[in-house]
Amino acid sequence: MSTKSFEATKYTGVRFRSHKTRRHGVHLDKYFVIRYKVNGKLREEGLGWASQGWSPAKAHKIRSEVTANIKLGVGPQSLGEFREIKAEEQRVKIVASKARKPFSEAGETYIEEYARNNKKSWKHDRTRFKLHLVPVIGKISLDDLTFQHIELLKSSVTGKGLAKATVVQCLALTRQICNYSIQRGWLNGANPVKGVKFPRVNNQRLRYCSLDEETAFFEMAVQRRYLDCHDISLLSLYTGMRMGEIFALTRQDIDLVENRIIIKGESGADDGPKSGRSRVAYITEKILPMLATRIPDLLSMESLLFPGPSGDMRKEIGENFATLMKHLGWNKGVTDRRLRFCAHCFRHTFASRLVAKGVPLPVVQKMMGHATIQTTMRYTHTHDDQCRNAAQLLV
């Protein structure tokens, strides 16, 4: 290091040079260095500027520690070694702070930074988190969280008399938060939810739409001029599309030449096909007039087929559907949600009717956009009479 422009201080081996223009307070900013001998050779190392917190006294303290360590042959014997030790101490401190991060803090970060931006159901996650997870395991640090704590959470939620589905949702949310914490480096080791047995939930909907009910529903929708509700339901009933898939349809997805609808799959998207794969739905004479009427009114290829009240993508079919259910009385006195009629029942009816017509299950699977054939097989139980007739063939 050049000796030019450096000035001595009252401390041996501590020098500084002044910045040409920058000031620190009323004086020019000063850059401090220390000098000392190692094995008879002079070594000079820069410390930093006064504006960064350095002073002659602080520089002298560092130099005294270095020279003392050199004489004794212990500890850091250069400024570089001091900095390495300090960096390691800081790293250990950060790791320790991450390991001690409480589950509640990790959960809040997961919900606000990930779930809010990636999950349509994030508000439900936030409610479950605050009501069920935080009171039981919120104060426990991530690395202290064990299988036993998760079992305690499971017992707590179960003991409230809540539905098995709620217990499963709470456990699944806990698992997601822990996986997120592992990715962020907050949780070391395996996910503590691993190995916990989830309750088996039978939430398969058992309600389908009969031909008479179909007539009654659409006639009332027309009478009340619930046009969007009518057309969305009709499209679901005769294509098997999910509500989210219908809400996302734009003009460019409708091909009236080939009579088909392109259902775009976006892996991880809330409103796209659950399997993440694209597929095709076919336009039949039942829905062609409706589409042919709607399409000319769309302003561009990107225009939504069924925009929400404010013009953006809708999140649900709307209040008119609930009004129709009330007047039709289909859900009156029905407490089992599996037996209540909802908009999703049109999609189930589509699949059920295909199976009843003898359409092979792999074809039904493809038309429904199911990721596995096991999901499609749920619709076979609705046609046990076919099994009964098959058995009669052997008599």
Long-range contacts (C-beta under 8 A, 24 or more apart in sequence): 1-33, 1-44, 1-46, 6-33, 9-56, 9-59, 9-60, 10-56, 11-56, 11-57, 11-59, 11-60, 11-63, 13-60, 13-63, 13-67, 14-56, 14-59, 14-60, 14-63, 16-56, 19-49, 22-51, 24-49, 24-50, 24-51, 30-54, 32-56, 32-59, 33-59, 34-59, 34-62, 34-63, 34-66, 34-79, 35-63, 36-63, 36-66, 36-67, 36-70, 38-70, 38-77, 38-78, 43-78, 45-78, 45-79, 45-80, 47-79, 98-185, 98-186, 99-141, 99-142, 99-143, 99-186, 99-188, 100-141, 100-143, 101-141, 101-142, 101-181, 101-186, 102-138, 102-139, 102-140, 102-141, 102-142, 103-133, 103-134, 103-137, 103-138, 103-139, 103-140, 103-141, 103-142, 103-145, 103-177, 104-134, 104-138, 104-139, 106-142, 106-177, 106-180, 106-181, 106-184, 106-186, 106-187, 107-133, 107-134, 107-138, 107-177, 109-180, 109-184, 110-176, 110-177, 110-180, 110-181, 114-180, 118-268, 118-270, 119-270, 120-270, 120-271, 120-315, 121-270, 124-169, 125-173, 128-166, 128-169, 128-170, 128-173, 129-173, 129-177, 132-156, 132-157, 132-160, 132-166, 132-170, 133-170, 133-173, 133-174, 133-177, 137-174, 142-178, 142-181, 142-186, 142-187, 143-187, 143-188, 143-189, 145-178, 145-187, 145-192, 146-192, 147-192, 147-194, 147-195, 147-196, 149-192, 150-174, 150-192, 150-193, 150-196, 151-196, 154-196, 158-199, 163-201, 164-199, 164-200, 164-201, 165-201, 165-203, 167-198, 167-199, 168-198, 168-199, 168-201, 171-196, 171-198, 172-198, 202-338, 203-337, 203-338, 204-338, 204-378, 205-337, 205-338, 205-342, 205-344, 205-345, 205-348, 206-338, 206-339, 207-338, 207-339, 207-340, 207-341, 207-342, 207-345, 207-348, 208-345, 208-348, 208-349, 208-352, 208-382, 209-237, 209-341, 209-345, 209-346, 209-349, 213-328, 213-330, 216-328, 217-324, 217-328, 220-324, 220-327, 220-328, 221-320, 221-324, 224-320, 224-323, 224-324, 226-320, 226-321, 226-323, 226-324, 228-306, 228-317, 228-318, 228-320, 229-317, 229-318, 229-320, 229-321, 229-324, 231-290, 231-294, 231-306, 232-306, 232-317, 232-343, 233-317, 233-321, 233-343, 233-346, 234-286, 234-287, 234-290, 235-287, 235-290, 236-343, 236-346, 236-347, 236-350, 237-346, 237-347, 237-349, 237-350, 238-284, 238-286, 238-287, 238-350, 239-281, 239-282, 239-283, 239-287, 239-350, 240-281, 240-347, 240-350, 240-351, 240-354, 240-367, 240-368, 240-369, 241-281, 241-347, 242-273, 242-274, 242-344, 242-347, 242-369, 243-316, 243-317, 243-343, 243-344, 243-347, 244-270, 244-271, 244-272, 245-271, 245-272, 245-273, 245-369, 246-305, 246-306, 247-271, 247-304, 247-306, 247-308, 247-313, 247-314, 247-315, 248-272, 248-304, 248-313, 249-304, 249-305, 249-306, 250-301, 250-302, 250-303, 250-304, 250-305, 251-295, 251-298, 251-300, 251-301, 251-302, 251-303, 251-305, 252-301, 252-302, 253-305, 254-283, 254-291, 254-295, 254-305, 256-283, 256-288, 256-291, 256-292, 256-295, 259-283, 259-284, 259-288, 263-369, 265-369, 271-313, 273-369, 274-369, 274-371, 275-369, 275-370, 275-371, 277-369, 277-371, 279-366, 279-367, 279-369, 281-367, 317-343, 348-379, 351-376, 351-379, 352-379, 352-382, 352-383, 354-379, 355-379, 355-380, 355-382, 355-383, 356-382, 356-383, 356-386
